[in-house]
Amino acid sequence: MKQFKIQIPNSEIKDLNERLLNTRWPGEMINEGWKKGPPTDYLKSLVDYWINKFDWRKQETLLNQYPQFITEIDGQNIHFLHVKSDNPNATPLMLIHGWPGSFADFVNVIEPLTNPQAGKENGVSSFHLVIPSIPGFGFSTPVKEKGWNMFRIAAAFSTLMEQLGYAKFAVHGGDMGAGVTSIMSALAAHKLIGTHVNTDFYSLAGLGMFPSDSSFLSEAEKPRLERMKDYKKYGTAYLEIQSTRPQTIAYSLSDSPVGQLAWMIEKYKEWTDEDIELPDQAMNIDQMLTNVSLYWFNKTGASSAEVLYENMSMAFNWGTDSGAKESSQWTPPRVRSAMTVFGKSADKSLFNKLLSLTGEPDWYRFHEKGGHFPAMEVPDLLVKDLREVFDQHNV
């Protein structure tokens, strides 16, 4: 395990700016807003900000204020932040990002979770945070071999917590991180205090787990279900491409920073709070561009697509017949589960009904503000929920 510091060479920053200045923009297209992707005028305004106002060195310094490390687990480099609370009895908590995200998603929740100002006065929960980069994301690169799907990632992250000396810990995740979190509740159940995941309209729609019989839905709920089906049909092309042809999209994402920006900004627009018009109004523009820059500098547009490909291709092989027989006689300990849904009032009752079909968590909350990226959109709400879920008096 080695200490790590982000140090992007000046030559890489210069190259980025030159590529941005020399962008070859597409020809005129019929303007239909965001229907076909990010509008050219909006993307040009973001590129202008990226060139003239965004300060990578400032963001690099912000990230480097937190202790970072690189370790090798199962032959793979794993990058992570390890931020300890001043409270020695704080609860160990792992925060797992998804796509298109990174460890930088969680910057706004680090201080409130590790050292809440009111912690010593009234017992507000505090946490020792471990924030890893999924292999193929951030600085957990390069991915050295095939097979890094969510099961293997979950096993590696459990090992990481063990290496750090945490015999029992809690886990939170969103997007792909929610999948890893759920798998950890089976692979490492004996180590877990509990799990918390966040989801939203588009996460649920993307899974495509729709009831064949909608007769139990109200007339108000049926249009929202149809909207979910429309998103599954028209809004998941990015996943189809990355999970079937990652090599094809890798060339564009590795060669064009504007291509990488457009690929991510579409989802920042689509998956954030639907009441907010533009993604840079839903989250801090510098944090948003920090994430895009991390993908660019580390060429993780390509490697993250490869990881999504691995996850869509993974086989559920539980071993030989004898192994299956043996494993069937063992049931992992039950792990307390929690879920926060970020959506709109029109979706609340539909979400409740759909969740009842798949198994309800032990703790559940619905917020009518925020979206797919709560750590960046509504960090205060996420912090409040995590404190409540993992309060030492409740777990």
HELIX and SHEET records of a PDB file:
HELIX    1   1 ASN A   10  LEU A   21  1                                  12    
HELIX    2   2 THR A   40  ASN A   52  1                                  13    
HELIX    3   3 TRP A   56  ASN A   64  1                                   9    
HELIX    4   4 PHE A  103  PHE A  106  5                                   4    
HELIX    5   5 VAL A  107  THR A  114  1                                   8    
HELIX    6   6 GLY A  119  ASN A  122  1                                   4    
HELIX    7   7 MET A  150  GLN A  163  1                                  14    
HELIX    8   8 MET A  176  LEU A  187  1                                  12    
HELIX    9   9 ALA A  189  LYS A  191  5                                   3    
HELIX   10  10 PHE A  201  LEU A  207  1                                   7    
HELIX   11  11 GLU A  221  TYR A  234  1                                  14    
HELIX   12  12 ALA A  237  THR A  244  1                                   8    
HELIX   13  13 PRO A  246  ASP A  255  1                                  10    
HELIX   14  14 PRO A  257  TRP A  271  1                                  15    
HELIX   15  15 PRO A  279  ALA A  282  1                                   4    
HELIX   16  16 ILE A  285  ASN A  298  1                                  14    
HELIX   17  17 THR A  300  SER A  313  1                                  14    
HELIX   18  18 ASP A  321  SER A  328  1                                   8    
HELIX   19  19 SER A  345  THR A  358  1                                  14    
HELIX   20  20 PRO A  374  GLU A  377  1                                   4    
HELIX   21  21 PRO A  379  VAL A  389  1                                  11    
SHEET    1   A 9 LYS A   2  PHE A   4  0                                        
SHEET    2   A 9 GLN A  68  ILE A  73 -1                                        
SHEET    3   A 9 GLN A  76  VAL A  83 -1                                        
SHEET    4   A 9 PHE A 127  PRO A 132 -1                                        
SHEET    5   A 9 THR A  91  ILE A  96  1                                        
SHEET    6   A 9 PHE A 169  GLY A 174  1                                        
SHEET    7   A 9 LEU A 192  ASP A 200  1                                        
SHEET    8   A 9 SER A 337  PHE A 342  1                                        
SHEET    9   A 9 TRP A 363  HIS A 367  1                                        
END                                                                             
